[in-house]
Amino acid sequence: DRDVTGVQTCALPIWHLLTQCRDDINNLPSNLAEDKLDLELYKIDQRHDADLRVRYEKLLAEGDKATLSHAGQRRRFERFLEDWNEAGLAKLARHVAHRKATLAFLDQSLSLQDGSRYALEEAIHEVVFPLKATSDEIRADQMNLWIIDERLAFHFYLASDKRLDQMTDAVDVDSRDRPDLAIFGHPIAFTDSAPRFGSVVLVEFKRPSRNDYRDNGDKNPIQQVYGYVNKIKGGKAKDREGRQITVPSTIPFYAYIVCDLTPTLDEQAIYAQLTKTPDGLGYFGYNVQVGVYVEIISFPKLIDDAKKRNAAFFDRLGLGR
C-alpha cells in the first residue's frame, strides 16, 4: 500500500499466515492482481487476528490454575503463545518497514534542488501529522510523531495548524496565533482540580533555506514559540470536570524548531543564548524567564537522528540504514 508520503511500502508480512492459515492461502485464486491479492491477504490476516483474540479470551476464562493443571491444556497455551508471537512479529515488521519508507521519502525530499525544496516544510509537517487536524480526528497509524520524539505519541490532545482559540478541548486562550503543532501530554496528577494535561510541546517547521530571520515577531522563530508559551500560560486550562483553572506554573513546556541552519538563524540562536549541539546541526537551551526548553533541529539532523533511533530495528529486518 501507499501511505501519506506516496512511498510504496512493503507488502503485508505473511510468513505467519503461511503456517497458521495455510488452507485460506491455498484457496486464493492464482491469477489475482497484486492489489486484489493484498486485499485478500489483509482479510485473512484480520480473521486470524480475531481468532487469536477469541483463543486468548477463552484461555483467560479458564483461569491460570486450570490452564496449568493438565498437560494438554498447557500445550494448548504454549501453542497459542507461539502463534500470538509470530503474528506480533509480522505486525512489528510491517511497522518498522513503514518507518523505513517514511524516512526514505524525507531523504529524497532533502535531495531536491533548492527551487523545489520550499515545499519540504509542509511535506514534513504533513508526514509527521496531517495539517489542520486534531488527535480526535486522526488515527494513531496516521501519526509519525516518532520522527521528532517517540514520547510524543503518548499525548492527551494534539492540534495541527489550528489557532490557539480553537484548542478548547485543552485550553481557553484568546489568540488567533497558529502553532504548527501543539501537543498536550497526559496529566501527571489525576486529581479533579489538576489540568487535563501534564506538559505542552510546541513544534514549528520553517521553510528550508530561509535566511531572513530578524529579532522581531514571526521573523524570529524563537521569539515566536516564546509568545505561544506566554499566551498559553496566560490563558485557562480545564480540569477533569471541565472547569476552567489557571495554567499551573509547574507545567513543563518544550519547543522544537525544525529548520535549516542559516546565518540569520545562527545569529538569533546565539542572541537567545542557546548552546550548539555537539554535531553542529542544532541548538538547545532553557529559558528560565519564559519557562520553556527550546531545541532547534536542522532538517538533516531530524532525519539522521530518527534513523539512528531505529537503526537496530532496520538492521534486524535486513533493511539497512
N, C-alpha and C positions, 0 to 999 in steps of 0.2 A: 504494500500500500504506500500511498504518498502522505506525508504529514504536512504541517503548515509551511515547512521550509521548501517544499516542492522536490525534496530529495527522495529518491526511491530507496526505501528501507528494505531490509532482508525479509524473505518470506517467513511465514509463521513457522517456528521450530516445531517439527513434528516427530522427532525421534521417539518421544514417549507414546505418541499415538500409534506408531508402527508396531509397538509391542503390546500396548494396552487396548487398542481399538482396531486390531488387525482386520476383523470382519467388515467393519464400517469402511475402512480404507479400500479393501478388496472389492467392495460393492460399488465403488465410484466408477463411472464410465471412463474409459481410457482416452476418449477423444475430447475431454473437457478443455475449453480455452483456459488460459492462465488465470484470468480474473474470476472465472466460474470455479476453477479448482480452489483458489484461495478462499472463496466464499464457502464452499462445501467443507473444506478443512477447518475453517473457523467454526462452522456449525457443529462439526464433530467434536472439536476442542471444547466448545461451550457445553455440549451434552455431557462430555466426560467430566468436566469440572463440576457440573451439577451432581453427577453420580458420586463423585468423590465427597462432596459435601453431605450427601444423604448417608453415605457409609460412615462418615465422621460423626454425624449426629447420632446414628444408631449405636456406634461403639461407645459414645459418651453415655447414652441412655442405659446401656448395660452395666455401667459402673466399673471402676477400676478393679475391684475385687473379683467380679465375675469374669472380667477380661483375662486376668492373670491366673485364675484358678484352674483352668483347663488348657492343656497343651494345644488343642485345636483352636480355641479362641485366641490364644496368644499368637499362634502362627498367622491367624487372620489379621490380627492387629499389626504384626510386623509386615505382612504383605501390603496392607493399606498404607503404612508409612513409606514403603518403598515406592508405591505408585504416586503417593502425595508428593514425595521429594522429587521424583522425576518430572512431574507436572510443574512443580515450582521452579525447577532449574530451567525448564523450557521458557517459562514466562520471564525469568530473570535474563536469559539470553536475549530475548526479544527487546527487553527494556534497555540492556546495555547496547545492543545494535542500534536502537533508536538514538541513543546519546551519541554514538559514533557518527551516525549520519548527520545529526544536527550540527555537530562541531565541524564536520567536513563542509557543510553548506556555508557556515560562517567563515571558514577558512577561504573558501572560494570567493566569498564576497569581499574579503580583505584584499584579495589579489587583483581586483578590478582596477582599471585605470582611474585616475583621480576624477575625471569627468563623470564617472558612473557611481562613485563611492558616496555621493551625497545621499543616496537612498539607504545607506547602511544603518544610519541612526534609527530609522523607522523599521528596517528589516530586523535588526537585533531586538528592538523593543517588541515587535510582533512575535518573534520566536520565543522570547523569554515569557511574555504574557500578552494575549491579544489586546489591541487598542480599544479604548472606550468601553471597557467591560469591568465587571467586578467578580470576585471569587464566588458570588452566589449564582453567576451565570455560566461559569467555565468549569469543565470537568478537570479533575486532577491530572489526567493524561494529556491535557492540552497546555499545561503549565510546564515551563522549563526553567524554573527559578534556580535550579541546581547550578546553572551556568554561572550565576553570581555567588550563591552561597547555599549549600544543601539545607541549612536550617530554615531558610525562608519558606520551605514547603509547609512548615508547621505554623500556620497563622490563623488568626480569628477572622480577619476580614482584609481584603485587598481591593484597592481601586486603581485602575489603569487609565491614565489620561482623563481623569474626572476632576471637576472643580472641588475644592475643599468644602464648599457649602452643599455639595451633593453627597458627602460621605456621612449621611445621617445615621447609618447603622452603627457607627463607631463614635463620631464626634459631632458637635454643633459648632461650626466655625463660619463666621460671616465673611467669606472671602471667595472671590472668583479665581484665585490662583489655582493652577492646574499642575500638580506634580506628575511626572511621568508614571511613577509607581509609588503608592502609599500603602505600606504593609503594616497592619496592626497585629502584633503577636498575641498568642494565647496568654490569658491572665496568669500571673504568678500566684496571687491570692484569690481564693474563691469565696470571699465574704460578700454579702449582699451590697455592702457600701463601697466595694472596690470597683475600679473601672473594668469594663469588659475586655480590656486588652492590657498586656503587661509590658509591651515595648512598641516602638514605632520605628520602622525602617523606610527611608525615602531613597528613591533611585532616580537619577537624572541621566538621560542619554543625550549627548551633544553631537552635532554634525561633524563627521570626520574632516580633518584638515582645517577646521575653523581656527582662525588666528586673530579674532577681533575682540577678545575678552578685555573688558575695561572695568575699572573699580566703581561701577555703579549699576544698580538694578539688575535686569536679566542678562546684562552683558558680563556679569561675574557669576559663574555657577556656584561658587562657594557662598557668596552672599545670598544667592537665590535660595539655597537649602536652609541657610540660617533663617531667612524670612519665613519659610514654611514651618520650621520648628517653633519660632516665636508665635506664629498665628495659631498653631495647634495648641500650644501651651496656654495661650490667652483665651482659648475657647472653652467649651464644656465637653466633658466626657459623659458616657452613660454607664450607670451601674447595672447589675444583673436584673434589677427590677425595672430598668428603663428610665430611671430618674436621672436628671442632669446633675452632675457633680463637677467640681473643679478638677482639672487635669493635675494629678499629683506631681510635685517637683521631682520625685524619685523615679519617675518613669524614664527608662533609658531611651535615648534617641540615637539612631545611626543613619548615616547618609553615604550613599555610593554615587560617585560621579564618573560615568563611563564616557571617555572622550579621547581624542588624540592629544599627545603632549606637544603643544606648540609653544613658541617663545612667550606669547602673551599669557598662556595658561600657566606656564612655569613661573612667570612673574607673579601672578595672582596667588599661586600656591605658596611662594616664598613670603609674600606680604601677610598671608594668613598663618605664617609660622608652622606650616606643615613639614613633615620630615619625608625625604625621598626614600623610597623602598630600596633595599639592597640591590635589586636587579635594575634599578634606574628607570623602571617602567610605570611608576606611580608615586603617590604621596599618601601620607596618613597623619592623623593627629586628632587631638581632643581639644575642643574649645570650652574652657571652663565656664566662661560667662554665659554662653548660649546653652551649654549643656548638651553637646552633640559630638559624637565621634564621626569624623569625616575620612573617607577613603577615596582617592582619585585613582581610577584604574584605566590604563590605556586599552584600546581595542585588542592589540596583540596579547597583552597580559591577561585580559579577561579570558580569551580562548585558550591560551597556553596553560594558565592555572587550572582551568576546567579539565583540560587533557591530562594534566599531572594527577589531579584528584581521581580520575577514572582510569589511569594507566593500568593499574593492576587488573581491573575487570577486562579491559581491552586485550591485554596480553593473555589472560586466561582463556579467552574465546578465540585467540589467534587473529585478532583484528588489527594488531599493530597499534602504533601511536599516531 
